[in-house]
Amino acid sequence: MTIPATTCYVYKSLRKADTYVYLRARDDFAALPAELAQALGKLVFVLQLELTSERKLAREEASVVLEHLAERGFHLQMPPTDPLE
C-alpha cells in the first residue's frame, strides 16, 4: 500500500529524553491517548516536514511513520535501545 506524501509535525517530549511525537495535524494532541500524553508531559514543537515513504529519517522508517499517521493520527519515536545507535 502506497501512502501519499504527508505534512507532519514533530514534537519533543520534555519529560522523556530522545522521545518524539509525529502528528498529522499541528498541535492536535487530541490524537494521543490520554495515558501517553500524560507520560510524555509537555511537548515542544521542533520540526515540520513533508514526509514520503522514500524520505530517509535518522531513526525511523518513513513508511512506518506514514502508516501510523494515517491509522492513528500520530507516531511515537522512542529512544534507541542500543546506546551505540
C-alpha positions in Angstrom: 0.0 0.0 0.0 1.4 3.4 -1.0 0.6 6.2 1.3 0.8 9.7 -0.3 3.1 12.4 0.9 2.0 13.9 4.2 3.0 17.1 6.0 3.7 16.1 9.6 4.7 18.0 12.8 7.3 16.7 15.2 7.3 17.4 18.9 9.9 16.6 21.6 8.9 15.4 25.0 10.4 17.4 27.8 9.9 14.6 30.3 11.2 11.6 28.2 14.7 12.1 26.7 15.1 11.4 23.0 11.3 10.8 22.6 9.4 12.5 19.8 5.8 12.5 18.6 4.9 13.0 15.0 1.4 14.4 14.4 -0.7 14.6 11.3 -2.1 18.0 12.3 -0.2 20.7 14.1 -0.9 20.9 17.8 -3.6 18.1 17.5 -2.7 16.5 20.8 -6.2 15.0 21.0 -4.9 12.3 18.7 -2.7 11.0 21.6 -4.2 8.6 24.1 -4.6 10.3 27.5 -2.1 7.9 29.3 0.6 8.5 26.6 0.1 12.3 26.7 0.4 12.3 30.5 3.6 10.1 30.4 5.2 12.3 27.8 4.5 15.6 29.7 4.9 18.9 27.9 5.6 18.5 24.1 7.6 21.2 22.3 7.3 21.8 18.5 10.6 21.1 16.8 10.0 20.5 13.1 7.5 20.5 10.2 8.3 18.2 7.3 6.9 16.8 4.1 7.1 13.0 4.6 7.2 10.5 1.8 7.9 6.8 2.0 11.2 7.4 0.2 12.4 10.0 2.6 15.3 9.0 4.9 14.8 9.6 8.6 17.6 9.2 11.2 15.9 6.6 13.4 12.6 5.6 11.8 11.3 4.1 8.6 9.3 6.8 6.8 6.8 4.2 5.6 6.0 3.1 9.2 5.6 6.7 10.3 3.3 7.4 7.4 1.2 4.3 8.2 0.9 5.3 11.9 -0.1 8.8 10.9 -2.8 7.5 8.6 -4.1 5.0 11.1 -3.7 6.7 14.5 -3.0 10.4 13.7 0.4 10.1 15.5 3.7 8.2 15.6 5.8 7.8 18.7 9.6 7.7 18.3 11.3 6.2 21.4 15.0 6.4 22.2 17.2 3.7 20.7 17.6 0.6 22.8 21.3 0.3 21.9 23.3 3.3 23.2 25.7 2.9 20.3 22.9 3.6 17.7 
